[in-house]
């Protein structure tokens, strides 16, 4: 059953769908998973932290998008040339984009005093990941690859990061997925709930009205930095142009599983999957500790965005 609430996004009644105690091994947290459709199942590539605060990626699969089987071993992911210079990097916040028959993975890698870099890899089976040789230049994170080329170029959304960890959504282009440029900011509206930072979330969904995106944003309160989810439509040929972006958020941290954990008051999505019945499953993390689900449809989100123009 889905819990009804105001707005286009509805929480799943039995949240969270995955918590540390549900995992087939001992861990501290499971959150910020990339999501895709793979061999007739929903596949999540989970960020799992052990009690040393070390991160690995684990595959979880589900026929119904609600109940998941989790692998007992992490995926095999060799180090890049950059990571070899400083030992194992801290990889996190995976996104998954399918282009043709290949799955492209984007994530952030923390390299200590060198900062946060964007890492990329490819896979066909989610058993072994083949990394691109080098990481991107710091400081950047939240890389989200579009599912098709735009004007003959690969395109991605990301969040270049300021020294205070703030930042905004940008779009960049590449002829080969190695060299990125022609970068432009995405002019999303400034509101009281995104005064600290904003960044891309799920993979953009192509619609006749524009690229539908679900993004995160934060605002600082006297006790924490609160996270929100929001939706917008971007131009199909120039995603730096915003067609419609409601000034309301669509999800805020309100439930105990979103407000209590290692990072209080956080809702964060890195993936959404459209189910066979047309439901859009938005997988999001609660408090950087557990995985949750909210549902809507692409049509409902597009209509919601366009009503704000």
N, C-alpha and C positions, 0 to 999 in steps of 0.2 A: 504493500500500500504506500502511496505517496502522500506526504503531508502538504496540505494546501497552504499557501501563503500569498501575500500580495506580490504581484510582479510576475515575470515570465518564467522564473526558475523555481522548481519545487523540490524540497529536500526529500530524500528517501526515508521512509518511516523507520527502517531498521539500521540507520547509520549508527556507528561507522561500519563500513563493509569489511575493513581489515584493520586490526589493531595489533600491537606487538604480541599480545597473548594468543592471537590466532595463528601466528607464524609457526612453521614446523621446526623451528630452532629458536634459541634464545636471542633476543635482540632488544634494543632500546626504543627504536621508532621505525615506522614504515610510512612513507609519505611522498608527495611530489612525484607521482608516477607519470611517465609518458604513456599514451594509450593509442591503440590502433586496432583494426580488424585483421585477423591473421588466421587463415585456414578454417574459416567458419566459426571462429571464436573471438571474443574480446580478449586482447592481450594487453596487460599492463607491465611496464618495465619499472619496477618499484625501486625507489631509493630506500635502502635499509641501512640503518646505523646500528653497530654493535655497542656494547657498553664501554668501549674505548673511544667512542664517537668516530669510528672509522666507517666509511661508506662503501657499499657494493651495490650492484644492480641485480635484481632477481626478477625472473619471469613469473607472472601469474596469469592464468587463463580461465575463461568462463564461457559457457554456452549461452547463459541468460543475461550476462552482464552484471549479475548481482552476487553470485556465489563463486568464489575463485579457488582454484587449486594453485598452490605456490610451490615452485621448485625448491628443492632442498640445498642446491648449490648455486652460487652466483654465475652469471654469464662470464665467459672468458673474454677479457678485454686487455690486450697488450698495451704497454706504455707507448706514448708518442716520443719522438726525439726530444721534444721540449721537456717532457716530464722526466726523462732519464737524467737530465741535468741536475735535478733536485730531489730525486727519489719519487715515490708514488705521489701523484697529485690527488687532491681531494675533489672527486668528481661528484656532481649533483645536478638535480633538476633536469631530467631527461625529457626531450621531445622526440616524436617519431613521425616522419613524413614518408609516405609511400609515393615513389615516382617510378612508373613502369612496374617492373618486377623486383625492384630493389627498395629496401627500407633505409632511409637516411636518418641518422640519429644526431641530434644536437644537444649539447649540455654545457654546463659551466665547469671549469676546473680551477680550484683555488691553489695557487702556487706560493703561499706564504707572502714574503715581502715583495714578490713579483706581481702579486695581485690576482684578480679573477680574469680568466681567459675563456674563450669559446673553443670547445673541442667538438670534433665531428667524427663519425664512423659510419660504416655501412654494414648491413647484414642481410642475409636471405633466410636464415633459419632461427635467429635469436638464440643460438647456441654459442657461436663465436662472433665477436665484433671485430671488424677490420678498421683500425683507426686511420684517419688522415695523418700524414707524417708529422705535421706541426700544428700547434695551437694558434689561435688568433692572438692579436696583440692586446694586452690589457689596457684599460680595465673595462670589461664588457661581460654581459651575462644574458640569460633568458633568450637565447637564439631560437627562432622558430622559422623553419624553412617552408616556403609556400609549396603547394603540391604540384605546381606546374610553372614553366618559365613565363616570364612577363616581358613582352617586347624582346624575345629571344635571349633573355638573361635569367639565370637563377635569381631568386629574390628571397630575402629573409627579413624578419622583424627582430630587433634586439633591444637591449637597454644599456647603452654606454653609461658607465658609472662614474659619478663624481667622487671626490675625496671623502665626502660625508656619507657615501653609499646611496645618495639620491640619484635620480636619472629619469629619463623619459623614453618613450617608444620612438625608435628610428627605423627606417627601411633602407637596406643596402642591396647592391646587385653584384653579380659575379658571372664571368663567362665560363668558369670551370670549377666552382666551389672552393677554390684555393685563394684567389685574390678578390678582395671585396672593396667596393667603392661606390661612387655616385650616391653617397649617403644623404638622406633627407630626414628631418624630423616629421613625425606624424602628429598633426596639430589637434590632438584630442582636447576637449574642453577642460579648463581648470575649475575644480569644484572644491568645497570644503573637505571632501573625503579623499582627494588625491593630491593634497598639498605637499606631501613628502616625496613620493615617487610613483611611477607607473611603469608597467612592463607587459609584454605580450604573454599570453597564456597558452590556450589551445591552438592547434594548427588552423590557419584560416580556411574557411569553408566557402567555396565559390558558389554564388547564387546569381540569378539574373539581375539583381539589384546592387550587387557589389560583393566584395570580400567580407564575409561575416567573421568578426573576431570577438573572442572573449578575453578580456585582459584583467590584470590585477592592478590595484592602486592602494596607496596607504596614506594615512594622516596620523600625526602624532597627537596623543592625548596626554593628560597629566600623569598617566600611569603606564602607557604602552604605545606602541605604534600599531594601529589597527589596520587590518587588511580588508579589502572589498573586492568583489568581482563586478565587472561591467561589460557591456556589449557595444559594438559600433559596426558601421558599414564603411568600407574603404573602396575607393575607385578601382575598377578592375584593371585599368591600364596604368594607373599611377597611384599606388597604395599610400603615398604620402598625403593624398587628398582625402579628407574625411567627408563622406556623403551624409552620414547621419550618426550622431553620438548622443544618446540621452544623457541628461545631467544627473539622472538617478542611478544609483548602483542597483544590481540585481541580487546580490547576496552579501551579507555582512556576518561577521562572527557573533553569534548569539547563543548557540547551544553549548552545553557544557563541553562536548567533545571538540568544539571549535575554540573555546575560550581557555581551556585548561590543558597544559602540556608544556613542552620545552620552549615554545614560542607562543605565549598567550595571544588570543584574539586574532588568529590568522585563518583565512580561507584562501587557498592558492591552487589554481588549476594549471596542469601542464598537458592535459589531453581530454578530448571529447570524441565519442564514437557514435555514429548514427546507426541505430539498430534496424533490423529488417522491417519492423512495424512503423518506422518513421520517428520513433522516439530518439532524441539526442541525449545520450548519457554523458553528463559532465562530471568527470572524476576530479575530486579536489581533496586537498589535505586539510585536516583540522589541527591547528595548533602545532604544526610541524611534528606530529606524533602519530597520526592515524589517517587512513584513507576513507573518504566519504563519497557520496553520490548525490547529485541533484539532476533533475530531468526537465526537459522542455522539448520543443521541436525547432527545426531550422526556420520553418515558416512563422512560428510564433515570435522568435527572436527578430527576424527581419521586419515583421509588422510592427513590433515594439520599437525598433530603431527608427523606422520611417515615420512613425507617429510623432517623433520628437523633432522633426525638421521644421 
